[in-house]
């Protein structure tokens, strides 16, 4: 076990839906937990939960129960693997998407309490620039922005970075390019957005890597299991493991 008195709290986010953000979060969590870290995944898609579906979990209590005082935060955790816990969200509850200041303050308090028992907290947000998305990004120490080579995904990612820069002063982001034909394509996409972000937003982007297209990803989603478990030697799994290694280095970096 790596001794880490101050857990690394990272928000995994995207401007556009359908870029594989939740799949990346789940597989990163599994890779990190199997590297002898205690990992908490927080499903931050407050109205359309997906983390539990990706892992095939049976959920009893959710973050909604915690916020309404019907459950203690620790009692809502589900443990799909050794060293890996999930705080599930709700589905089909529109009012959860727009949390007010009181709910945000309570959630921040509960997350702070839970985080002390873990080395890494990965918070998977909804897509876009909704209030809950922005809150999770502001709360986190580090921000991973996920995009694909699709121009709309890149444009929406830039818009999210812009809002976080202007409203919250965030000036450092990590980037993962998902579903690429090659790492060369991922690097090209990153170089383009990094150049524009540096010029017009004065923010620093850090390339964590790319995840190549891999049939094992879609198959794992259908099986409701992480592809790092179903196809650990596959192209996507190896790429996520490499990204996990880079994230582990952030635990000793004074600026995540």
Residue pairs with C-beta under 8 A, 6 or more apart in sequence:
1 36
1 37
1 38
1 119
2 36
2 37
2 119
2 248
2 251
4 37
4 119
4 251
7 115
7 116
7 118
7 119
7 120
7 121
8 119
8 120
8 121
8 141
8 142
8 247
8 250
8 251
8 256
9 111
9 115
9 120
9 121
9 123
9 139
9 140
9 141
9 142
10 120
10 121
10 122
10 123
10 140
10 141
10 142
10 143
10 144
10 247
10 250
10 256
11 44
11 123
11 125
11 136
11 137
11 139
11 140
11 142
11 143
11 144
12 21
12 24
12 25
12 28
12 122
12 123
12 124
12 125
12 144
12 146
13 21
13 125
13 127
13 133
13 136
13 137
13 143
13 144
13 145
13 146
13 160
14 21
14 125
14 127
14 145
14 146
14 147
14 153
14 156
14 157
14 160
15 127
15 128
15 129
15 145
15 147
15 153
15 155
15 156
15 157
15 158
15 159
15 160
16 127
16 128
16 147
16 150
16 152
16 153
16 156
16 157
17 126
17 127
17 128
18 127
19 127
19 146
19 147
19 148
19 150
19 153
19 178
19 179
20 146
20 148
20 178
20 179
20 211
20 217
21 124
21 125
21 127
21 146
21 178
22 45
22 50
22 51
22 54
22 124
23 54
23 217
23 220
23 221
23 226
23 227
24 146
24 176
24 178
24 211
24 240
25 41
25 51
25 122
25 124
26 41
26 51
26 54
26 55
26 124
26 226
27 226
27 227
27 228
27 236
27 237
27 240
28 122
28 240
28 243
28 244
28 247
29 39
29 41
29 84
29 120
29 122
30 81
30 84
30 226
30 228
30 229
31 228
31 240
31 241
31 244
32 39
32 119
32 120
32 122
32 244
32 247
32 248
33 39
33 81
33 82
33 83
33 84
34 81
34 83
35 244
35 245
35 248
36 83
37 83
37 119
37 120
37 248
38 83
38 85
38 117
38 118
38 119
38 120
39 83
39 84
39 85
39 118
39 119
39 120
39 121
39 122
40 77
40 85
40 86
40 87
40 114
40 115
40 117
40 118
40 120
40 121
40 122
41 51
41 84
41 85
41 86
41 87
41 121
41 122
41 123
41 124
42 63
42 86
42 87
42 111
42 121
42 122
42 123
42 124
42 136
43 49
43 50
43 51
43 52
43 63
43 86
43 87
43 88
43 89
43 124
44 89
44 123
44 124
44 125
44 126
44 132
44 133
44 136
45 51
45 89
45 124
45 125
45 126
46 63
46 89
46 90
46 93
46 96
46 97
46 99
46 126
46 132
47 89
47 90
47 91
47 92
47 93
47 94
47 96
47 97
47 126
48 91
48 92
48 126
49 62
49 88
49 89
49 90
49 91
50 124
51 57
51 86
51 88
51 89
51 124
52 59
52 78
52 86
52 88
53 224
54 221
54 224
54 226
55 80
55 86
55 224
55 225
55 226
56 80
56 223
56 224
56 225
57 78
57 80
57 86
57 88
58 78
59 78
59 88
60 76
60 78
61 70
61 71
61 75
61 76
61 88
62 76
62 88
62 89
62 90
63 76
63 87
63 88
63 89
63 90
63 96
63 107
64 89
64 90
64 93
64 96
65 71
65 76
66 72
66 73
66 76
66 107
66 110
67 103
67 106
67 107
67 110
73 87
73 110
73 111
73 113
73 114
74 114
76 87
76 88
77 85
77 86
77 87
77 114
78 85
78 86
78 88
79 85
79 86
80 86
85 118
87 114
89 96
90 96
96 132
97 126
97 130
97 131
97 132
98 130
98 131
98 132
99 107
99 131
99 132
99 135
104 135
108 139
111 121
111 123
111 139
114 121
115 121
119 251
120 247
120 251
123 136
123 139
123 140
125 132
125 133
125 136
125 137
126 132
126 133
127 133
127 156
128 156
128 160
129 159
129 160
129 163
133 160
134 163
134 164
134 167
134 168
137 143
137 160
137 164
137 168
137 170
138 164
138 168
138 170
141 256
142 174
142 250
142 256
143 164
143 170
143 172
143 173
143 174
144 173
144 174
144 175
144 176
144 208
145 157
145 160
145 161
145 173
145 174
145 175
145 176
146 157
146 175
146 176
146 177
146 178
147 153
147 154
147 156
147 157
147 175
147 176
147 177
147 178
147 189
147 193
148 154
148 177
148 178
148 179
148 180
149 177
149 179
149 180
149 181
149 185
149 186
149 189
154 189
154 192
154 193
157 175
157 193
158 193
158 196
158 197
161 170
161 173
161 197
161 201
161 203
161 205
162 201
164 170
164 173
165 171
165 201
165 202
165 203
170 203
171 202
171 203
171 204
172 203
172 204
172 206
172 255
172 256
173 197
173 203
173 204
173 205
173 206
174 205
174 206
174 207
174 208
175 190
175 193
175 194
175 205
175 206
175 207
175 208
176 208
176 209
176 210
176 211
176 243
177 185
177 186
177 189
177 190
177 209
177 210
177 211
178 210
178 211
179 211
179 212
179 213
180 186
180 189
180 210
180 211
180 212
180 213
181 212
181 213
182 212
183 209
183 210
183 212
185 210
186 209
186 210
186 211
187 207
187 210
189 210
190 205
190 207
190 210
193 205
194 205
194 207
197 203
197 205
198 204
198 205
208 243
208 246
208 247
209 239
209 242
209 243
209 246
210 239
211 236
211 239
211 240
211 243
212 235
212 236
212 239
213 235
213 236
214 227
214 231
214 234
214 235
214 236
214 237
216 227
216 230
216 231
216 234
216 235
216 236
216 237
217 227
217 236
219 227
219 230
219 231
220 226
220 227
220 229
220 230
220 231
223 230
227 234
227 236
227 237
228 237
228 240
228 241
231 237
250 256
